[in-house]
Each structure stands twice: as C-alpha cells, then as structure tokens.
Amino acid sequence: METKISGIDLQTRNYPERTTIQKRFNDLDGLRHVNNGVQQSFFDIGRANYLKRIYGEKFYCNSQVLLVASYKTDFLLQIRFEDEVEVCSSVYHIGNKSVRMMQIIRGLSNGKIYTMSDSTMVAVDYASGKSIPLPEAWIEKIKEIEKYDSFI
C-alpha cells in the first residue's frame, strides 16, 4: 500500500500537530465504519488546530486567512468505532500565496494509516476576497512549527 505524498513517506514523517479524535455513534454508516465524509471533518479539526498555532486561538476572526482550495483524500482502511485514531498534520510546501499540507488519520495503538489527505490552502484577504502573498509572519511561524527551513 502506497503511503507517500510528493515522495514523502507518511509513515515515518514527524508530524508537529497531532489531534486525538473522539468519534460519535452518528459518525458511523450502515456498514458500521466511520463514514468517508466524516473523515474529512476529522481532517478539518486537525487543520484548525494547526492554524491556531500559526495565527492564534481566534484564527477564524482574522481579516487574512488560509482557505482550503483543493484536497485529495485516499481512504486506505476502514475505521471502526472502536479504533482509537489521531489526525497528524504537517505543512510540506510553502509557495508564494499558498501552502500544501499533508494529513493522515493514524491508529493510536497500531500506527496504521487509515486515511491520507493532501490539501492546498491559499492565503486570502476577506475584505477584497482575493488571494494575497503569504504574510512573512506566517511563513516564519510554519518554519518554527515544522522545525526546518527547506520545503519542497
């Protein structure tokens, strides 16, 4: 099973943001596994926790934000209600106006990767509704969070 995004091994990567997920009964579908759409909301929770680290606790109140422009998700294994999982998030590419984030849903006890996602987030100014260059403060914060200076 391929678990790489842009040549980066997702199994061994160090993820600076890890969010333990509490599943609810209504997250299950008719086959008694976590619905694929619900898994996207798990990625949203992990992404929100990462964004708080970039621009503060009330990140949703900022006049400039990172918005998801696209994502690709691969569902590798079924997540059952009894599986304890976490969302692991890491930015691996910084562009002029966007960043790319890899995320996985991983088992806490078994380390298995259940789901992986690759998303692009674009910096946007709410007032103008247009994309903007990434603020330097965000770039520096991402580098601090990720603990390295070179990105692909």
C-alpha positions as CSV (number, residue, x, y, z in Angstrom):
1,M,0.0,0.0,0.0
2,E,1.5,3.3,-1.1
3,T,1.6,5.9,1.7
4,K,3.6,8.7,0.1
5,I,2.7,12.3,-0.9
6,S,5.1,14.0,-3.3
7,G,7.7,11.3,-2.4
8,I,7.4,11.9,1.3
9,D,6.9,8.8,3.4
10,L,3.8,9.4,5.6
11,Q,4.6,6.6,7.9
12,T,7.9,7.9,9.2
13,R,7.3,11.6,8.9
14,N,7.4,13.7,12.0
15,Y,4.0,15.5,12.4
16,P,4.2,18.6,14.6
17,E,0.4,18.7,15.1
18,R,-1.5,15.6,16.4
19,T,-5.1,15.7,17.3
20,T,-6.8,12.7,19.0
21,I,-10.3,12.2,17.6
22,Q,-13.3,11.4,19.7
23,K,-15.7,9.5,17.4
24,R,-19.5,9.7,17.9
25,F,-22.1,7.0,17.1
26,N,-23.6,9.1,14.3
27,D,-20.1,9.1,12.6
28,L,-20.9,5.5,11.5
29,D,-22.5,4.5,8.3
30,G,-24.7,1.4,7.6
31,L,-21.6,-0.8,7.4
32,R,-20.6,0.3,11.0
33,H,-17.5,2.1,9.9
34,V,-16.7,5.8,10.0
35,N,-18.3,7.5,7.0
36,N,-15.8,8.9,4.5
37,G,-17.4,12.3,4.6
38,V,-17.0,12.4,8.4
39,Q,-13.3,11.6,8.0
40,Q,-13.0,14.9,6.0
41,S,-14.3,16.7,9.1
42,F,-11.6,14.9,11.2
43,F,-9.0,16.5,8.8
44,D,-10.7,19.9,9.3
45,I,-10.3,19.5,13.1
46,G,-6.6,18.8,12.7
47,R,-6.1,21.6,10.2
48,A,-7.9,24.1,12.6
49,N,-5.5,23.1,15.4
50,Y,-2.5,23.7,13.1
51,L,-3.9,27.1,12.0
52,K,-4.3,28.2,15.7
53,R,-0.6,27.7,16.0
54,I,0.1,30.0,13.1
55,Y,-2.2,32.9,13.9
56,G,-3.7,32.5,17.3
57,E,-6.7,31.0,19.1
58,K,-9.3,33.1,17.3
59,F,-7.9,32.3,13.8
60,Y,-11.4,32.5,12.3
61,C,-11.6,36.2,13.2
62,N,-8.6,37.3,11.2
63,S,-9.0,39.5,8.2
64,Q,-6.4,37.4,6.3
65,V,-6.7,33.6,6.4
66,L,-5.7,30.4,4.8
67,L,-8.6,28.7,3.0
68,V,-8.7,25.2,1.5
69,A,-8.6,25.5,-2.3
70,S,-8.3,21.8,-3.1
71,Y,-7.8,18.4,-1.5
72,K,-7.2,14.8,-2.4
73,T,-8.1,12.1,0.0
74,D,-7.2,8.4,-0.2
75,F,-9.2,6.0,2.1
76,L,-6.8,3.1,2.7
77,L,-8.5,1.1,5.6
78,Q,-11.9,1.2,7.3
79,I,-12.1,3.0,10.6
80,R,-14.4,1.2,13.0
81,F,-16.0,2.8,16.1
82,E,-13.6,1.0,18.5
83,D,-10.4,2.2,16.6
84,E,-8.7,5.0,18.5
85,V,-7.3,7.4,16.0
86,E,-5.4,10.7,15.7
87,V,-5.1,13.2,12.9
88,C,-1.5,14.1,12.1
89,S,-0.9,17.3,10.2
90,S,2.2,18.9,8.6
91,V,2.9,21.6,6.0
92,Y,5.4,20.3,3.4
93,H,5.4,23.1,0.8
94,I,5.3,26.9,1.0
95,G,4.5,28.8,-2.2
96,N,4.1,32.5,-2.8
97,K,0.3,32.6,-2.0
98,S,-0.3,29.0,-0.8
99,V,0.8,26.1,1.4
100,R,0.4,22.4,1.0
101,M,-0.5,20.3,3.9
102,M,-0.3,16.5,4.3
103,Q,-2.5,14.8,6.9
104,I,-3.1,11.3,7.9
105,I,-5.6,9.5,10.2
106,R,-3.5,7.0,12.1
107,G,-4.3,4.4,14.7
108,L,-3.1,5.4,18.2
109,S,-2.2,1.8,19.3
110,N,-1.4,0.1,16.0
111,G,0.2,3.0,14.0
112,K,-1.7,2.0,10.9
113,I,-2.5,4.8,8.4
114,Y,-6.3,4.6,7.7
115,T,-6.7,7.7,5.5
116,M,-4.3,10.2,3.9
117,S,-5.0,13.7,2.5
118,D,-3.1,16.3,0.6
119,S,-4.5,19.8,0.6
120,T,-3.7,23.2,-0.8
121,M,-4.6,26.3,1.2
122,V,-4.5,29.7,-0.3
123,A,-3.9,33.0,1.6
124,V,-7.0,35.2,1.2
125,D,-7.9,38.7,2.3
126,Y,-11.6,38.7,3.4
127,A,-12.2,42.4,2.6
128,S,-11.1,42.1,-1.1
129,G,-12.0,38.4,-1.5
130,K,-8.7,37.9,-3.3
131,S,-5.6,35.8,-2.8
132,I,-2.6,37.5,-1.3
133,P,1.0,36.7,-0.8
134,L,1.7,34.7,2.3
135,P,2.5,37.0,5.1
136,E,6.1,36.7,6.2
137,A,5.0,36.2,9.9
138,W,3.0,33.1,8.8
139,I,6.0,31.7,6.9
140,E,8.2,32.1,9.9
141,K,5.7,30.5,12.2
142,I,5.3,27.5,9.9
143,K,9.1,27.1,9.8
144,E,9.1,27.2,13.6
145,I,6.3,24.7,13.9
146,E,7.9,22.3,11.3
147,K,11.4,22.8,12.7
148,Y,13.1,23.2,9.4
149,D,13.9,25.8,6.7
150,S,13.7,24.0,3.4
151,F,10.4,22.9,1.9
152,I,9.7,21.2,-1.4
